[in-house]
Amino acid sequence: MIIIDNVKYACITCIKGHRSSQCTHKDRQLLPIRPKGRPVSQCERCREQRLSSKVHQKCVCSRKKTAIDKKTLRKKPFSARQMMAIEALLL
């Protein structure tokens, strides 16, 4: 696993082979490793209320914009420009 600016990266084949923690391939295309577990679906305010009152409720407020956007989790692989920046950091 390669760490750049506190973000963990691994090559595509190691991620698909479930061995991203042992990946040391610097010559392949690197992707950020997604966090474990399910993505957050509630806004920060509803999450705080749920943790403080120990009641699990669905988030229906208009503050959903602060929750993690699902589209950001399914980003396309890095562009050539981003790959060049990552390669420059590895050198």
C-alpha positions as CSV (number, residue, x, y, z in Angstrom):
1,M,0.0,0.0,0.0
2,I,1.4,3.4,-1.0
3,I,0.5,6.4,1.1
4,I,0.5,9.9,-0.5
5,D,-0.8,12.9,1.5
6,N,-2.5,10.5,4.1
7,V,-4.4,8.8,1.3
8,K,-3.8,5.1,0.7
9,Y,-3.4,3.9,-2.9
10,A,-3.1,0.5,-4.5
11,C,-3.0,-0.9,-8.0
12,I,-6.2,-2.2,-9.7
13,T,-5.1,-5.8,-9.7
14,C,-4.2,-5.8,-6.0
15,I,-7.5,-4.2,-5.1
16,K,-9.4,-6.8,-7.2
17,G,-7.3,-9.6,-5.7
18,H,-8.1,-8.4,-2.1
19,R,-4.4,-7.8,-1.4
20,S,-4.3,-4.0,-1.4
21,S,-2.5,-3.8,1.9
22,Q,0.5,-5.6,0.4
23,C,0.6,-3.6,-2.9
24,T,4.0,-2.1,-3.7
25,H,3.5,-1.6,-7.5
26,K,4.6,1.9,-8.4
27,D,4.6,1.3,-12.2
28,R,0.9,0.5,-12.4
29,Q,-2.2,2.8,-12.3
30,L,-3.0,3.6,-8.7
31,L,-6.4,4.1,-7.2
32,P,-7.3,5.4,-3.7
33,I,-8.5,2.6,-1.4
34,R,-12.1,3.2,-0.3
35,P,-12.9,3.0,3.5
36,K,-14.4,-0.1,4.9
37,G,-18.1,-0.4,5.6
38,R,-21.2,1.2,4.1
39,P,-21.1,4.9,3.0
40,V,-22.7,7.5,5.2
41,S,-26.3,8.3,4.2
42,Q,-27.3,10.8,7.0
43,C,-26.3,14.4,7.4
44,E,-24.1,15.5,10.2
45,R,-26.9,16.9,12.3
46,C,-29.0,13.8,12.1
47,R,-26.0,11.6,12.9
48,E,-25.2,13.6,16.0
49,Q,-28.9,13.4,17.2
50,R,-28.9,9.6,16.6
51,L,-25.7,9.1,18.5
52,S,-26.9,11.3,21.4
53,S,-30.5,10.1,21.8
54,K,-29.7,6.4,20.7
55,V,-32.7,6.5,18.4
56,H,-32.2,5.4,14.8
57,Q,-34.3,7.5,12.4
58,K,-34.1,8.2,8.7
59,C,-32.7,11.5,7.6
60,V,-35.4,13.6,6.0
61,C,-34.1,17.1,6.7
62,S,-32.9,19.5,3.9
63,R,-29.3,19.2,5.1
64,K,-28.6,16.1,3.1
65,K,-26.1,18.1,1.1
66,T,-23.6,17.7,3.9
67,A,-23.7,13.9,3.6
68,I,-21.2,12.1,1.5
69,D,-22.3,12.2,-2.2
70,K,-22.6,8.7,-3.7
71,K,-21.2,10.0,-6.9
72,T,-17.9,10.9,-5.3
73,L,-17.4,7.3,-4.2
74,R,-17.8,6.0,-7.8
75,K,-15.3,8.3,-9.3
76,K,-13.6,7.4,-12.6
77,P,-10.0,6.4,-12.5
78,F,-7.4,9.1,-12.5
79,S,-6.8,11.2,-15.6
80,A,-3.4,11.3,-17.2
81,R,-2.7,14.6,-15.5
82,Q,-3.5,13.2,-12.1
83,M,-1.4,10.1,-12.7
84,M,1.6,12.3,-13.7
85,A,1.2,14.2,-10.4
86,I,1.1,10.9,-8.4
87,E,4.1,9.6,-10.3
88,A,6.0,12.8,-9.5
89,L,5.3,12.4,-5.8
90,L,6.6,8.8,-5.9
91,L,10.0,9.9,-7.4
